Amino acid sequence: MTTIFTSLLAGLVFGLGLIVSGMANPAKVLGFLDIGGAWDPSLAFVMGGAVVVGALAFSVAKKRKRSLLGADMKLPTSNVIDRRLVFGSILFGIGWGIAGFCPGPGLVALGTGQVKAAVFVIAMLAGMGVFEVLERRKIAVPPRPA
């Protein structure tokens, strides 16, 4: 029960932060991404703050074996920049630039009843489904020896 409550609380704080910062407003996000036009740099401070908080949290987490709630720490272990990471990053950026949403703000905006957010979330879930199907096919068909 504690895990559910803390997850709900963390999600609410995160969602409120996205709303207050303007990250759930696609017009504001697209203004930030429009560096060649009417650029709005205000979201750079939001992202900078997120990077600082994330860096501090990861530095503390690396020193721990268990979370504050007693769960095992599961931190990323790979630091490889491969084709999949680069291609996924490019797709993420294209989607962000077209829609003005990324997953977290898209879900928050969906909760506010924005039709554009509903279209984004449906497309995001479809993309996740396609990825899962392709990953399962890749696992089922072992690579041919060279």
C-alpha positions in Angstrom: 0.0 0.0 0.0 2.9 2.4 0.8 4.3 1.9 -2.7 1.0 2.7 -4.4 0.5 5.8 -2.2 4.1 7.1 -2.9 3.7 6.3 -6.6 0.4 8.3 -6.7 2.0 11.2 -4.8 5.1 11.3 -7.0 2.8 11.2 -10.1 0.7 14.0 -8.8 3.7 16.2 -8.0 5.2 15.4 -11.4 2.0 16.2 -13.2 1.5 19.4 -11.3 5.1 20.4 -12.1 4.4 19.8 -15.8 1.3 21.9 -15.7 2.9 24.8 -13.7 6.0 24.8 -15.8 4.1 24.9 -19.1 5.4 21.6 -20.3 1.8 20.3 -20.8 1.1 23.2 -23.1 2.1 22.2 -26.7 2.1 25.8 -27.8 4.7 26.7 -25.2 6.8 23.6 -26.0 6.7 24.4 -29.8 7.7 28.0 -29.0 10.7 26.5 -27.1 11.6 24.3 -30.0 11.3 27.1 -32.6 14.9 28.4 -32.2 14.8 29.9 -35.7 11.6 31.9 -35.1 9.8 33.3 -32.0 11.9 31.3 -29.5 10.7 31.0 -26.0 13.7 30.0 -23.8 11.7 29.7 -20.5 11.5 25.9 -20.7 15.3 25.7 -20.8 15.2 26.6 -17.1 12.6 23.9 -16.4 14.8 21.3 -18.2 18.0 22.6 -16.5 16.3 22.2 -13.1 15.2 18.7 -14.0 18.8 17.8 -15.1 20.2 19.1 -11.8 17.6 17.2 -9.7 18.1 14.0 -11.7 21.9 14.2 -11.4 21.6 14.6 -7.7 19.1 11.8 -7.4 21.2 9.4 -9.5 24.4 10.2 -7.5 22.6 9.3 -4.3 20.9 6.3 -5.8 24.3 4.8 -7.0 25.5 4.6 -3.4 22.4 2.7 -2.2 21.5 -0.9 -2.5 17.8 -0.3 -1.6 15.4 2.6 -2.2 14.0 4.6 0.7 10.9 2.3 0.6 13.1 -0.9 0.7 12.8 -1.9 -2.9 15.9 -3.1 -4.8 17.7 -0.3 -6.7 17.5 -1.0 -10.5 19.7 1.5 -12.2 20.6 1.5 -15.9 23.8 -0.4 -16.6 24.4 0.3 -20.3 26.3 3.4 -21.5 26.5 2.4 -25.2 25.3 4.8 -27.8 24.2 2.6 -30.6 21.9 2.8 -33.7 18.8 2.0 -31.8 19.4 4.8 -29.3 20.2 7.4 -32.0 17.2 6.3 -34.1 14.9 6.3 -31.1 16.1 9.8 -30.1 15.5 11.1 -33.6 12.0 9.7 -33.6 11.3 11.1 -30.2 12.5 14.6 -31.3 10.4 14.5 -34.5 7.3 13.5 -32.6 7.9 16.1 -29.9 8.4 18.8 -32.6 5.3 17.8 -34.5 2.9 17.3 -31.6 4.4 19.5 -28.9 4.1 16.6 -26.4 6.4 14.0 -25.0 4.9 11.1 -23.0 4.6 12.6 -19.5 3.1 16.0 -20.6 1.0 14.1 -23.2 -0.6 12.1 -20.4 -1.1 15.1 -18.2 -2.7 17.0 -21.1 -4.9 14.0 -21.8 -6.2 14.3 -18.2 -7.2 17.9 -18.9 -9.3 16.8 -21.9 -7.2 18.1 -24.8 -8.2 16.3 -28.0 -4.7 16.8 -29.4 -3.4 15.0 -26.4 -5.8 12.1 -27.0 -4.5 11.8 -30.6 -0.9 11.9 -29.3 -1.4 9.3 -26.6 -3.2 6.9 -29.1 -0.3 7.3 -31.5 2.2 6.8 -28.7 0.6 3.6 -27.6 0.4 2.4 -31.2 4.1 3.1 -31.6 4.9 1.2 -28.4 2.8 -1.7 -29.7 4.7 -1.8 -33.0 8.0 -1.7 -31.0 6.9 -4.6 -28.9 5.9 -6.7 -31.9 9.2 -6.0 -33.6 11.2 -6.8 -30.5 9.4 -10.1 -30.1 10.0 -11.0 -33.7 13.7 -10.2 -33.3 13.9 -12.5 -30.3 12.0 -15.3 -32.0 14.2 -15.2 -35.1 17.9 -15.6 -34.0 20.4 -13.7 -36.1 22.2 -15.6 -38.9 25.9 -16.3 -38.4 28.1 -14.2 -40.6 
